[in-house]
């Protein structure tokens, strides 16, 4: 027992107890309370080594008890007051160029201020400034008293004289004929009973009248100049026909919607109505118009690279994108205001309960009007009515009150356009155009061959009497 007690006492004396008071006084390397480090059990006070160049401590820095380095705090310089960026000599380039507003040319008479267009935008597609602006400038220089802010008349020519000079206007009617048409339309509207199908969700009967009234109000604003080829210097109507025929091939090759084709042709005609385009850039205008129309109407529009492939690398990707900017700026981004004849055909087809043969034949006849510049005078609603009227005639039908009510056109208004279509169908080279080959397919009920045979058998004005 004594031996065990002696051993225990020896272990207790040699064991280190955390709570016991140390026998020797601890020495710290720093007297500052803010930099207290761990206690060092050493009887010898370590001396600090002088900082030499071989150490990694920067000048002015201090080591902590843990071995870290604290650098001196640098005072932040006071901020300079805000100043204009133009004060410095080296100005940074903005992320995107800021569009410039139209410049105003001030003439000596101080009465005419015509906005000048950007030279870069005009030269990118080899087009001149608008003919209307050039005409007004010439008049301003020749006649100091001429101003733009007039009563709407151009020069001393009255509206009656302009109508007399336009001999190509086949839509013109006499006062007696116009009065007779108005009376007939009024009579049909007052007596015809429209059967509204509230369950037909495609025609939205509750809003159909308001929608078509809005479409009718927009038709005038998106119509091209029917005589724009008079001030074109290098292109002719036959070249426009070739361009439209090529667009028909591109449209069918990429399986685009019918509205895309009509929007593209409308963009081409409206652009050529205000810009002079060289022959080299005519196809660029067409492919760019199709590119814009596809982006607006298609769900999956072809890419720019595909449109470059369409032209067999005749134009680059950059040229098409530049052309897109120029066309949209020229047309003031007015694309959605145009409504194709297909919208009006859907309304007129209600008169014959949406007969598939009549609609297919009318679609072919409407696309034929794209190749004939004489139909630039027609609104989209009238082109739809002419196509439906001639299709009904070819299939042995008549133009009854239901068709007059839904189309808002009488038979006397549609006969001149139908005769122009028949003249086009019997031409010798008509079978070579792509629209004939397109509708000669069984998919389209061979509408083109049927229409051409009928027109050849009924040549003359006897069929419309």
Residue pairs with C-beta under 8 A, 6 or more apart in sequence:
22 41
24 41
24 43
26 39
26 40
26 41
27 40
27 42
27 43
27 45
28 36
28 37
28 39
28 40
28 65
29 37
29 40
29 46
29 48
29 65
30 36
30 37
30 65
35 64
35 65
36 65
37 64
37 65
37 66
38 65
40 46
51 57
56 69
57 63
57 69
58 69
58 71
60 71
60 72
61 69
61 70
61 71
61 72
62 69
62 70
63 69
63 70
64 70
85 91
85 92
100 118
102 115
102 116
102 117
102 118
103 115
103 116
104 113
104 114
104 115
104 116
105 113
105 114
105 116
106 113
107 113
107 140
107 141
109 140
109 144
111 140
111 144
111 145
111 146
111 147
112 136
112 137
112 140
112 146
112 147
112 148
114 133
114 136
114 137
114 140
114 148
115 133
116 129
117 129
117 130
121 325
121 326
121 329
122 128
122 129
124 322
124 323
124 326
125 275
125 277
125 281
125 284
125 285
125 322
125 323
125 326
126 277
126 278
126 280
126 281
127 275
127 276
127 277
127 278
127 281
127 326
128 134
128 275
128 276
130 274
130 275
131 231
131 274
131 276
132 274
136 146
136 148
139 146
139 155
140 146
140 147
153 159
163 169
163 172
166 172
166 227
168 226
168 227
168 374
169 377
170 374
170 377
170 416
170 417
170 420
171 377
171 378
171 416
173 181
173 413
177 412
180 412
181 410
181 412
181 413
184 404
184 410
185 404
185 408
185 410
188 401
188 404
188 405
189 405
191 401
192 401
192 402
192 404
192 405
194 405
196 205
197 203
197 205
198 205
198 206
202 346
203 346
203 347
203 350
204 211
208 347
212 347
215 339
215 343
215 344
215 381
216 381
218 337
218 338
218 339
219 339
219 379
219 380
219 381
220 379
221 334
221 337
222 266
222 270
222 334
222 337
222 338
223 376
223 379
224 266
224 269
224 270
224 272
224 273
224 376
225 273
225 274
225 376
226 373
226 374
226 376
226 377
228 269
228 272
228 273
228 274
229 235
229 236
229 237
229 240
229 272
229 373
231 276
232 272
232 276
232 277
233 276
233 278
234 277
234 278
234 279
235 272
235 277
235 278
235 279
235 282
237 373
239 279
239 282
240 268
240 272
240 373
241 371
241 372
241 373
243 268
243 282
243 283
243 286
244 265
244 268
244 286
244 370
244 371
245 371
245 433
245 434
245 435
246 283
246 286
246 434
247 261
247 264
247 265
247 286
247 290
248 261
248 367
248 370
248 434
248 435
248 438
249 434
250 287
250 290
250 310
251 260
251 261
251 264
251 290
252 438
253 310
254 302
254 306
256 294
256 297
256 298
257 297
257 298
258 340
258 342
258 363
259 297
259 340
259 342
260 290
260 293
260 294
260 296
260 297
260 298
261 293
261 367
261 370
262 338
262 340
262 341
262 342
262 370
262 380
263 292
263 293
263 296
263 297
263 335
263 338
263 340
264 286
264 289
264 290
264 292
264 293
264 294
265 289
265 370
266 338
267 289
267 292
267 293
267 327
267 331
267 335
268 285
268 286
268 289
269 376
270 331
271 277
271 285
271 289
271 327
271 330
271 331
272 285
274 330
275 330
277 285
283 311
283 314
283 315
284 311
284 315
284 319
284 320
284 323
285 323
285 327
287 307
287 310
287 311
287 315
287 320
288 320
288 323
288 324
288 327
289 327
290 307
291 301
291 302
291 304
291 307
291 320
291 324
292 324
292 327
292 328
292 335
293 335
294 301
294 302
295 301
296 335
296 336
304 317
304 320
304 321
305 317
307 320
308 315
308 316
308 317
308 320
328 335
338 380
339 380
340 380
341 366
341 380
341 381
341 383
341 384
341 387
342 363
342 384
343 380
343 384
344 380
344 381
344 384
344 385
344 407
345 359
345 362
345 363
345 366
345 384
345 387
345 388
347 406
347 407
348 384
348 385
348 388
348 403
348 406
348 407
349 355
349 358
349 359
349 388
350 402
350 406
351 400
351 402
351 403
351 405
351 406
351 407
352 358
352 392
352 397
352 402
352 403
356 445
357 395
357 445
358 388
358 391
358 392
358 395
358 397
359 391
360 444
360 445
360 447
361 391
361 394
361 395
361 445
361 447
361 450
361 451
362 384
362 387
362 388
362 390
362 391
363 387
363 444
363 447
364 435
364 439
364 444
364 447
364 448
364 451
365 386
365 387
365 390
365 391
365 421
365 451
366 383
366 384
366 386
366 387
367 435
367 439
368 421
368 424
368 425
368 435
369 375
369 378
369 383
369 386
369 387
369 421
370 435
371 424
371 433
371 435
372 420
372 421
372 424
374 420
375 383
375 417
375 420
378 386
378 417
381 407
381 408
381 409
382 409
382 413
382 414
382 417
383 417
384 407
385 407
385 408
385 409
385 413
385 414
386 414
386 417
386 418
386 421
388 403
388 407
389 399
389 403
389 409
389 411
389 414
389 418
390 414
390 418
390 421
390 422
392 398
392 399
392 403
393 418
393 463
393 464
394 450
394 451
394 454
399 410
399 411
399 414
404 410
404 411
415 464
418 464
419 461
419 464
422 455
422 458
422 459
424 430
425 451
425 452
425 455
425 456
426 452
426 455
426 456
426 459
430 436
430 452
431 437
431 452
435 448
436 448
436 452
437 448
438 444
438 448
439 446
439 447
439 448
440 446
440 448
440 449
